[in-house]
Amino acid sequence: MGKEKQLPKHLKKSQDLKNFEVIRIISLGDLHPVVVMRDKRADSKGHWCIQHRGSGYYFQTLKEVTDYLIKRNWIKAS
């Protein structure tokens, strides 16, 4: 456990922390941060997940995650 401890209390209940590891929490200044997670299961179809406002978006690669975060203006391209 690492970043899971930083999740706001109201989000901890809704995240599947048994199967996913929280990699990054991106604060957007409201009650709905972006949570980037990695699937711990070797047989998963989507190895990465972004949770935002109760919706999950699944990706195969970290590059796909990064591109999506940039497209939504949640992070800046480096």
C-alpha positions in Angstrom: 0.0 0.0 0.0 1.2 3.4 -0.9 -0.8 6.0 -2.7 -4.1 4.3 -1.6 -3.6 6.1 1.8 -3.8 9.4 -0.1 -7.2 8.7 -1.6 -10.0 10.9 -0.2 -12.1 8.9 2.3 -15.2 9.0 0.0 -13.2 7.4 -2.8 -11.6 4.5 -0.9 -14.9 2.7 -0.7 -15.5 2.8 -4.5 -12.1 1.7 -5.7 -11.1 -2.0 -6.2 -7.9 -1.9 -4.2 -7.7 -5.7 -4.0 -7.1 -5.9 -7.8 -5.6 -2.5 -8.5 -2.6 -0.5 -7.2 -3.0 3.2 -7.1 -0.1 4.7 -9.1 -1.0 8.4 -9.2 -3.7 10.7 -7.9 -4.2 13.9 -9.9 -6.1 16.6 -7.9 -8.4 18.7 -10.1 -9.3 21.1 -7.2 -12.6 19.5 -6.6 -13.9 16.3 -4.9 -13.3 14.2 -8.0 -9.5 13.6 -8.5 -8.2 11.5 -11.4 -7.0 8.1 -10.0 -4.5 6.2 -12.2 -4.3 2.5 -11.3 -2.4 -0.6 -12.5 -4.2 -3.9 -12.5 -2.4 -6.5 -10.3 -3.8 -9.5 -12.1 -1.5 -11.0 -14.7 -4.5 -12.2 -16.9 -6.3 -8.8 -17.1 -7.2 -7.4 -20.5 -6.7 -3.8 -19.5 -3.5 -3.4 -17.5 -4.2 0.3 -16.6 -7.3 2.1 -15.4 -8.2 5.7 -14.9 -11.1 6.4 -12.5 -12.8 9.8 -12.6 -16.2 10.7 -11.3 -17.3 7.1 -10.9 -16.3 6.0 -14.4 -13.4 3.7 -15.3 -11.4 3.9 -18.5 -9.1 0.9 -19.3 -5.9 0.9 -21.3 -3.3 -1.7 -22.4 -0.2 0.5 -22.1 1.0 3.4 -19.9 1.5 5.4 -23.1 -2.2 5.1 -23.9 -2.9 6.3 -20.3 -0.5 9.3 -20.7 -1.9 10.3 -24.1 -5.5 10.2 -22.6 -4.4 12.3 -19.6 -2.8 14.9 -21.9 -5.8 15.0 -24.2 -8.1 15.7 -21.3 -5.7 18.4 -20.1 -5.2 16.6 -16.8 -1.4 16.6 -17.2 0.9 18.6 -19.5 3.0 17.0 -22.2 6.7 17.0 -21.3 
